[in-house]
């Protein structure tokens, strides 16, 4: 049991790390002019498409790591449920909040961009599902 809990925690931390690194690199590669719709904090499809692909990669990597550490397949299932539930909880504020006010300039730092970015509603709803399925795929691809 303790090994499975450790696997879930390390798997989630690895997903968080991979997301942070890959999304930072994506933002640095695209810059604010290609990441955001001009003058707003709404992200463009130029951002959405690679970010969905990176989310899949990160989920698969986290599931793989979790499976390698876990005592049995339940660890990966727990991680997938954790990713799904936390994804829904993180999507709720975006679903029910008003868009950020103000005009965005092109000198937006990475951390501010992360905090202010507004993804399409469908992305916020689909991300938890993509994340959970990606974890399961990564977990089943790991050979013990």
MDTraj code that builds the backbone (N, CA, C; nanometers):
import mdtraj as md
import numpy as np

residues = "UNK UNK UNK UNK UNK UNK UNK UNK UNK UNK UNK UNK UNK UNK UNK UNK UNK UNK UNK UNK UNK UNK UNK UNK UNK UNK UNK UNK UNK UNK UNK UNK UNK UNK UNK UNK UNK UNK UNK UNK UNK UNK UNK UNK UNK UNK UNK UNK UNK UNK UNK UNK UNK UNK UNK UNK UNK UNK UNK UNK UNK UNK UNK UNK UNK UNK UNK UNK UNK UNK UNK UNK UNK UNK UNK UNK UNK UNK UNK UNK UNK UNK UNK UNK UNK UNK UNK UNK UNK UNK UNK UNK UNK UNK UNK UNK UNK UNK UNK UNK UNK UNK UNK UNK UNK UNK UNK UNK UNK UNK UNK UNK UNK UNK UNK UNK UNK UNK UNK UNK UNK UNK UNK UNK UNK UNK UNK UNK UNK UNK UNK UNK UNK UNK UNK UNK UNK UNK UNK UNK UNK UNK UNK UNK".split()
xyz = np.array([
    [0.0822, -0.1199, 0.0000],
    [0.0000, 0.0000, 0.0000],
    [0.0863, 0.1259, 0.0000],
    [0.1871, 0.1298, 0.0878],
    [0.2738, 0.2478, 0.0967],
    [0.3487, 0.2695, -0.0346],
    [0.3876, 0.1598, -0.0973],
    [0.4593, 0.1719, -0.2249],
    [0.3687, 0.2302, -0.3337],
    [0.2429, 0.1919, -0.3327],
    [0.1488, 0.2467, -0.4304],
    [0.1231, 0.3952, -0.4050],
    [0.1114, 0.4334, -0.2784],
    [0.0923, 0.5754, -0.2463],
    [0.2137, 0.6556, -0.2913],
    [0.3322, 0.6044, -0.2641],
    [0.4555, 0.6707, -0.3086],
    [0.4584, 0.6815, -0.4611],
    [0.4157, 0.5759, -0.5294],
    [0.4133, 0.5764, -0.6763],
    [0.3197, 0.6844, -0.7294],
    [0.2032, 0.6996, -0.6665],
    [0.1073, 0.8016, -0.7092],
    [0.1657, 0.9407, -0.6866],
    [0.2261, 0.9624, -0.5707],
    [0.2837, 1.0942, -0.5399],
    [0.3968, 1.1267, -0.6370],
    [0.4869, 1.0338, -0.6585],
    [0.5992, 1.0585, -0.7502],
    [0.5492, 1.0718, -0.8934],
    [0.4518, 0.9923, -0.9315],
    [0.3937, 1.0044, -1.0656],
    [0.3321, 1.1411, -1.0877],
    [0.2586, 1.1913, -0.9877],
    [0.1960, 1.3232, -1.0017],
    [0.3012, 1.4336, -1.0039],
    [0.4004, 1.4224, -0.9182],
    [0.5084, 1.5222, -0.9183],
    [0.5798, 1.5222, -1.0528],
    [0.6013, 1.4052, -1.1100],
    [0.6687, 1.3990, -1.2409],
    [0.5823, 1.4622, -1.3498],
    [0.4512, 1.4404, -1.3447],
    [0.3622, 1.5048, -1.4417],
    [0.3717, 1.6560, -1.4271],
    [0.3635, 1.7046, -1.3038],
    [0.3736, 1.8481, -1.2785],
    [0.5054, 1.9035, -1.3333],
    [0.6159, 1.8339, -1.3072],
    [0.7476, 1.8779, -1.3546],
    [0.7511, 1.8815, -1.5079],
    [0.7058, 1.7737, -1.5717],
    [0.7076, 1.7685, -1.7181],
    [0.6191, 1.8769, -1.7790],
    [0.5029, 1.9003, -1.7204],
    [0.4133, 2.0048, -1.7706],
    [0.4806, 2.1414, -1.7579],
    [0.5371, 2.1682, -1.6408],
    [0.6006, 2.2978, -1.6190],
    [0.7140, 2.3208, -1.7193],
    [0.8006, 2.2228, -1.7359],
    [0.9155, 2.2380, -1.8258],
    [0.8718, 2.2481, -1.9714],
    [0.7859, 2.1575, -2.0160],
    [0.7494, 2.1579, -2.1584],
    [0.6642, 2.2791, -2.1959],
    [0.5740, 2.3203, -2.1068],
    [0.4921, 2.4374, -2.1370],
    [0.5752, 2.5656, -2.1319],
    [0.6730, 2.5705, -2.0436],
    [0.7632, 2.6858, -2.0408],
    [0.8413, 2.6945, -2.1716],
    [0.8934, 2.5806, -2.2164],
    [0.9675, 2.5789, -2.3423],
    [0.8772, 2.6161, -2.4606],
    [0.7531, 2.5676, -2.4577],
    [0.6590, 2.6028, -2.5643],
    [0.6321, 2.7526, -2.5651],
    [0.6123, 2.8106, -2.4468],
    [0.5867, 2.9547, -2.4389],
    [0.7079, 3.0336, -2.4879],
    [0.8260, 2.9888, -2.4502],
    [0.9480, 3.0575, -2.4960],
    [0.9642, 3.0446, -2.6471],
    [0.9252, 2.9311, -2.7021],
    [0.9366, 2.9105, -2.8474],
    [0.8346, 2.9945, -2.9242],
    [0.7119, 3.0027, -2.8731],
    [0.6069, 3.0758, -2.9448],
    [0.6070, 3.2245, -2.9140],
    [0.6385, 3.2592, -2.7897],
    [0.6315, 3.3992, -2.7489],
    [0.4880, 3.4419, -2.7298],
    [0.4675, 3.5567, -2.6695],
    [0.3306, 3.6010, -2.6412],
    [0.2483, 3.6319, -2.7657],
    [0.3128, 3.6721, -2.8746],
    [0.2352, 3.7087, -2.9935],
    [0.1710, 3.5873, -3.0609],
    [0.2336, 3.4693, -3.0498],
    [0.1746, 3.3489, -3.1079],
    [0.0958, 3.2686, -3.0055],
    [0.1208, 3.2947, -2.8773],
    [0.0493, 3.2222, -2.7726],
    [-0.0883, 3.2810, -2.7481],
    [-0.0987, 3.4143, -2.7524],
    [-0.2244, 3.4824, -2.7176],
    [-0.2857, 3.5537, -2.8362],
    [-0.4181, 3.5610, -2.8353],
    [-0.4915, 3.6446, -2.9297],
    [-0.4517, 3.7892, -2.8989],
    [-0.4233, 3.8710, -3.0010],
    [-0.3744, 4.0078, -2.9762],
    [-0.4582, 4.0850, -2.8740],
    [-0.3885, 4.1413, -2.7755],
    [-0.4512, 4.2272, -2.6760],
    [-0.5307, 4.1557, -2.5678],
    [-0.5356, 4.0204, -2.5721],
    [-0.6149, 3.9450, -2.4742],
    [-0.5280, 3.8389, -2.4063],
    [-0.5884, 3.7703, -2.3110],
    [-0.5230, 3.6570, -2.2464],
    [-0.5770, 3.5244, -2.2986],
    [-0.6570, 3.5290, -2.4054],
    [-0.7090, 3.4077, -2.4689],
    [-0.5978, 3.3441, -2.5524],
    [-0.5771, 3.2122, -2.5324],
    [-0.4715, 3.1448, -2.6081],
    [-0.5199, 3.1128, -2.7489],
    [-0.4239, 3.1036, -2.8403],
    [-0.4528, 3.0741, -2.9804],
    [-0.4518, 2.9234, -3.0040],
    [-0.5008, 2.8826, -3.1175],
    [-0.4920, 2.7410, -3.1561],
    [-0.3470, 2.7007, -3.1774],
    [-0.2612, 2.7977, -3.2081],
    [-0.1175, 2.7705, -3.2210],
    [-0.0619, 2.7232, -3.0865],
    [-0.1223, 2.7667, -2.9777],
    [-0.0841, 2.7202, -2.8439],
    [-0.1592, 2.5916, -2.8075],
    [-0.2893, 2.5864, -2.8363],
    [-0.3734, 2.4762, -2.7914],
    [-0.3273, 2.3420, -2.8471],
    [-0.3006, 2.3355, -2.9767],
    [-0.2673, 2.2072, -3.0398],
    [-0.1407, 2.1450, -2.9792],
    [-0.0277, 2.2178, -2.9740],
    [0.0891, 2.1542, -2.9125],
    [0.0724, 2.1316, -2.7626],
    [-0.0064, 2.2155, -2.6947],
    [-0.0238, 2.1960, -2.5507],
    [-0.1022, 2.0678, -2.5217],
    [-0.1982, 2.0335, -2.6063],
    [-0.2706, 1.9073, -2.5897],
    [-0.1747, 1.7905, -2.6126],
    [-0.0916, 1.7999, -2.7155],
    [0.0066, 1.6939, -2.7415],
    [0.1050, 1.6798, -2.6250],
    [0.1497, 1.7928, -2.5713],
    [0.2414, 1.7879, -2.4571],
    [0.1724, 1.7307, -2.3334],
    [0.0458, 1.7608, -2.3148],
    [-0.0290, 1.7046, -2.2015],
    [-0.0357, 1.5527, -2.2111],
    [-0.0571, 1.5024, -2.3310],
    [-0.0600, 1.3574, -2.3520],
    [0.0763, 1.2978, -2.3176],
    [0.1824, 1.3575, -2.3676],
    [0.3178, 1.3104, -2.3377],
    [0.3432, 1.3083, -2.1867],
    [0.3074, 1.4164, -2.1179],
    [0.3325, 1.4275, -1.9742],
    [0.2532, 1.3236, -1.8958],
    [0.1291, 1.3007, -1.9347],
    [0.0478, 1.1989, -1.8688],
    [0.1032, 1.0590, -1.8891],
    [0.1471, 1.0306, -2.0114],
    [0.2060, 0.8992, -2.0395],
    [0.3332, 0.8802, -1.9572],
    [0.4168, 0.9819, -1.9513],
    [0.5411, 0.9732, -1.8738],
    [0.5105, 0.9514, -1.7254],
    [0.4137, 1.0262, -1.6715],
    [0.3779, 1.0102, -1.5313],
    [0.3204, 0.8725, -1.5011],
    [0.2368, 0.8215, -1.5901],
    [0.1812, 0.6872, -1.5733],
    [0.2882, 0.5804, -1.5799],
    [0.3826, 0.5978, -1.6700],
    [0.4940, 0.5037, -1.6839],
    [0.5763, 0.5008, -1.5555],
    [0.6117, 0.6176, -1.5048],
    [0.6908, 0.6276, -1.3818],
    [0.6144, 0.5662, -1.2644],
    [0.4866, 0.5965, -1.2550],
    [0.4031, 0.5420, -1.1483],
    [0.4002, 0.3890, -1.1540],
    [0.3852, 0.3334, -1.2730],
    [0.3793, 0.1880, -1.2884],
    [0.5108, 0.1217, -1.2502],
    [0.6207, 0.1880, -1.2820],
    [0.7521, 0.1322, -1.2485],
    [0.7749, 0.1289, -1.0976],
    [0.7197, 0.2260, -1.0272],
    [0.7404, 0.2343, -0.8826],
    [0.6359, 0.1538, -0.8055],
    [0.5136, 0.1534, -0.8532],
    [0.4016, 0.0922, -0.7816],
    [0.4165, -0.0570, -0.7623],
    [0.3514, -0.1057, -0.6569],
    [0.3547, -0.2477, -0.6257],
    [0.2659, -0.3286, -0.7206],
    [0.1596, -0.2654, -0.7694],
    [0.0701, -0.3322, -0.8632],
    [-0.0009, -0.2273, -0.9499],
    [-0.0916, -0.2734, -1.0342],
    [-0.1562, -0.1834, -1.1307],
    [-0.2520, -0.0831, -1.0658],
    [-0.2877, -0.1050, -0.9394],
    [-0.3780, -0.0103, -0.8737],
    [-0.3158, 0.1284, -0.8614],
    [-0.1829, 0.1353, -0.8519],
    [-0.1165, 0.2656, -0.8389],
    [-0.1476, 0.3535, -0.9598],
    [-0.1406, 0.2967, -1.0778],
    [-0.1689, 0.3732, -1.1999],
    [-0.3155, 0.4160, -1.2035],
    [-0.4042, 0.3294, -1.1626],
    [-0.5464, 0.3644, -1.1569],
    [-0.5683, 0.4797, -1.0598],
    [-0.5049, 0.4744, -0.9435],
    [-0.5176, 0.5823, -0.8451],
    [-0.4626, 0.7135, -0.9004],
    [-0.3501, 0.7048, -0.9724],
    [-0.2937, 0.8259, -1.0319],
    [-0.3884, 0.8826, -1.1369],
    [-0.4466, 0.7971, -1.2195],
    [-0.5406, 0.8436, -1.3221],
    [-0.6618, 0.9119, -1.2572],
    [-0.7135, 0.8548, -1.1505],
    [-0.8270, 0.9158, -1.0800],
    [-0.7851, 1.0495, -1.0195],
    [-0.6656, 1.0537, -0.9602],
    [-0.6135, 1.1777, -0.9011],
    [-0.6014, 1.2865, -1.0069],
    [-0.5442, 1.2529, -1.1214],
    [-0.5281, 1.3489, -1.2312],
    [-0.6651, 1.3973, -1.2791],
    [-0.7608, 1.3067, -1.2897],
    [-0.8947, 1.3447, -1.3352],
    [-0.9623, 1.4385, -1.2353],
    [-0.9620, 1.4009, -1.1080],
    [-1.0301, 1.4814, -1.0057],
    [-0.9633, 1.6181, -0.9911],
    [-0.8308, 1.6210, -0.9822],
    [-0.7620, 1.7497, -0.9702],
    [-0.7789, 1.8342, -1.0963],
    [-0.7843, 1.7698, -1.2121],
    [-0.8087, 1.8419, -1.3373],
    [-0.9447, 1.9082, -1.3389],
    [-1.0462, 1.8374, -1.2901],
    [-1.1809, 1.8953, -1.2810],
    [-1.1803, 2.0116, -1.1821],
    [-1.1155, 1.9926, -1.0665],
    [-1.1110, 2.0989, -0.9657],
    [-1.0382, 2.2226, -1.0175],
    [-0.9350, 2.2030, -1.0990],
    [-0.8628, 2.3175, -1.1555],
    [-0.9419, 2.3833, -1.2682],
    [-1.0282, 2.3080, -1.3342],
    [-1.1083, 2.3640, -1.4438],
    [-1.2266, 2.4452, -1.3921],
    [-1.2776, 2.4126, -1.2747],
    [-1.3962, 2.4804, -1.2227],
    [-1.3812, 2.6319, -1.2125],
    [-1.2716, 2.6840, -1.1567],
    [-1.2592, 2.8299, -1.1513],
    [-1.2608, 2.8945, -1.2901],
    [-1.1991, 2.8278, -1.3873],
    [-1.1980, 2.8831, -1.5230],
    [-1.3371, 2.8825, -1.5849],
    [-1.4114, 2.7775, -1.5535],
    [-1.5460, 2.7658, -1.6091],
    [-1.6387, 2.8724, -1.5516],
    [-1.6259, 2.8997, -1.4220],
    [-1.7199, 2.9882, -1.3547],
    [-1.6699, 3.1303, -1.3320],
    [-1.5473, 3.1607, -1.3724],
    [-1.4960, 3.2959, -1.3487],
    [-1.5045, 3.3808, -1.4749],
    [-1.4997, 3.5097, -1.4530],
    [-1.4994, 3.6041, -1.5652],
    [-1.3593, 3.6058, -1.6264],
    [-1.3488, 3.6369, -1.7546],
    [-1.2167, 3.6464, -1.8165],
    [-1.1343, 3.7574, -1.7510],
    [-1.0005, 3.7425, -1.7525],
    [-0.9165, 3.8484, -1.6950],
    [-0.9435, 3.9813, -1.7639],
    [-0.9434, 4.0861, -1.6850],
    [-0.9653, 4.2177, -1.7431],
    [-0.8313, 4.2819, -1.7750],
    [-0.8354, 4.3845, -1.8520],
    [-0.7126, 4.4533, -1.8885],
    [-0.6632, 4.4108, -2.0247],
    [-0.5728, 4.4898, -2.0739],
    [-0.5142, 4.4627, -2.2049],
    [-0.3759, 4.4039, -2.1834],
    [-0.3482, 4.2955, -2.2563],
    [-0.2206, 4.2272, -2.2445],
    [-0.1185, 4.2950, -2.3351],
    [0.0019, 4.3137, -2.2811],
    [0.1087, 4.3652, -2.3669],
    [0.1989, 4.2486, -2.4068],
    [0.2929, 4.2752, -2.4944],
    [0.3790, 4.1681, -2.5449],
    [0.5018, 4.1436, -2.4582],
    [0.5162, 4.2129, -2.3472],
    [0.6289, 4.1910, -2.2566],
    [0.5842, 4.1096, -2.1359],
    [0.5114, 4.0043, -2.1596],
    [0.4526, 3.9230, -2.0551],
    [0.5509, 3.8148, -2.0113],
    [0.5849, 3.8146, -1.8818],
    [0.6746, 3.7130, -1.8279],
    [0.6042, 3.5771, -1.8262],
    [0.6829, 3.4706, -1.8269],
    [0.6300, 3.3347, -1.8322],
    [0.5325, 3.3063, -1.7183],
    [0.5679, 3.3392, -1.5950],
    [0.4824, 3.3107, -1.4803],
    [0.3510, 3.3898, -1.4878],
    [0.3585, 3.5147, -1.5302],
    [0.2366, 3.5951, -1.5447],
    [0.1484, 3.5377, -1.6558],
    [0.2120, 3.4911, -1.7625],
    [0.1368, 3.4299, -1.8726],
    [0.0627, 3.3059, -1.8233],
    [0.1296, 3.2245, -1.7406],
    [0.0651, 3.1045, -1.6871],
    [-0.0551, 3.1390, -1.6002],
    [-0.0421, 3.2441, -1.5223],
    [-0.1484, 3.2818, -1.4301],
    [-0.2672, 3.3470, -1.5015],
    [-0.2423, 3.4185, -1.6088],
    [-0.3477, 3.4947, -1.6762],
    [-0.4078, 3.4253, -1.7983],
    [-0.3406, 3.3241, -1.8518],
    [-0.3864, 3.2594, -1.9752],
    [-0.5279, 3.2045, -1.9598],
    [-0.6025, 3.2198, -2.0643],
    [-0.7422, 3.1724, -2.0653],
    [-0.7576, 3.0787, -2.1842],
    [-0.7703, 2.9506, -2.1542],
    [-0.7864, 2.8517, -2.2602],
    [-0.9343, 2.8379, -2.2961],
    [-0.9640, 2.7848, -2.4134],
    [-1.1044, 2.7638, -2.4493],
    [-1.1718, 2.6694, -2.3487],
    [-1.2981, 2.6868, -2.3277],
    [-1.3729, 2.6074, -2.2311],
    [-1.3624, 2.4577, -2.2604],
    [-1.3673, 2.4220, -2.3876],
    [-1.3614, 2.2802, -2.4226],
    [-1.2283, 2.2188, -2.3809],
    [-1.1203, 2.2961, -2.3820],
    [-0.9895, 2.2445, -2.3389],
    [-0.9908, 2.2172, -2.1889],
    [-1.0488, 2.3090, -2.1130],
    [-1.0569, 2.2907, -1.9674],
    [-1.1382, 2.1665, -1.9317],
    [-1.2408, 2.1368, -2.0094],
    [-1.3260, 2.0209, -1.9828],
    [-1.2588, 1.8916, -2.0283],
    [-1.1900, 1.8950, -2.1404],
    [-1.1304, 1.7743, -2.1980],
    [-0.9962, 1.7385, -2.1318],
    [-0.9236, 1.8367, -2.0815],
    [-0.7918, 1.8104, -2.0225],
    [-0.7918, 1.7031, -1.9140],
    [-0.8843, 1.7031, -1.8188],
    [-0.8821, 1.5968, -1.7177],
    [-0.9008, 1.4570, -1.7775],
    [-0.9826, 1.4475, -1.8806],
    [-1.0052, 1.3189, -1.9468],
    [-0.8792, 1.2757, -2.0202],
    [-0.8200, 1.3681, -2.0949],
    [-0.6954, 1.3386, -2.1665],
    [-0.5861, 1.2980, -2.0673],
    [-0.5767, 1.3723, -1.9579],
    [-0.4748, 1.3418, -1.8582],
    [-0.4908, 1.2028, -1.7992],
    [-0.6127, 1.1679, -1.7596],
    [-0.6373, 1.0370, -1.6989],
    [-0.6114, 0.9236, -1.7984],
    [-0.6589, 0.9398, -1.9212],
    [-0.6359, 0.8364, -2.0229],
    [-0.4877, 0.8225, -2.0562],
    [-0.4163, 0.9347, -2.0606],
    [-0.2725, 0.9302, -2.0886],
    [-0.1971, 0.8575, -1.9781],
    [-0.2361, 0.8811, -1.8538],
    [-0.1737, 0.8100, -1.7411],
    [-0.1962, 0.6599, -1.7556],
    [-0.3183, 0.6201, -1.7897],
    [-0.3476, 0.4775, -1.8060],
    [-0.2662, 0.4164, -1.9201],
    [-0.2513, 0.4914, -2.0288],
    [-0.1707, 0.4432, -2.1417],
    [-0.0255, 0.4259, -2.0987],
    [0.0282, 0.5264, -2.0307],
    [0.1662, 0.5169, -1.9837],
    [0.1866, 0.4043, -1.8853],
    [0.0890, 0.3841, -1.7986],
    [0.0982, 0.2772, -1.6993],
    [0.0949, 0.1397, -1.7603],
    [0.0121, 0.1227, -1.8640],
    [0.0034, -0.0100, -1.9277],
    [0.1232, -0.0366, -2.0184],
    [0.1911, 0.0684, -2.0611],
    [0.3075, 0.0477, -2.1489],
    [0.4339, 0.0137, -2.0701],
    [0.4310, 0.0320, -1.9392],
    [0.5486, 0.0025, -1.8557],
    [0.5553, -0.1482, -1.8325],
    [0.6710, -0.2028, -1.8580],
    [0.6927, -0.3472, -1.8335],
    [0.7748, -0.3603, -1.7068],
    [0.7292, -0.4446, -1.6181],
    [0.8012, -0.4662, -1.4911],
    [0.9083, -0.5695, -1.5086],
])
top = md.Topology()
chain = top.add_chain()
for i, resn in enumerate(residues, 1):
    res = top.add_residue(resn, chain, resSeq=i)
    for name in ("N", "CA", "C"):
        top.add_atom(name, md.element.get_by_symbol(name[0]), res)
traj = md.Trajectory(xyz[None], top)
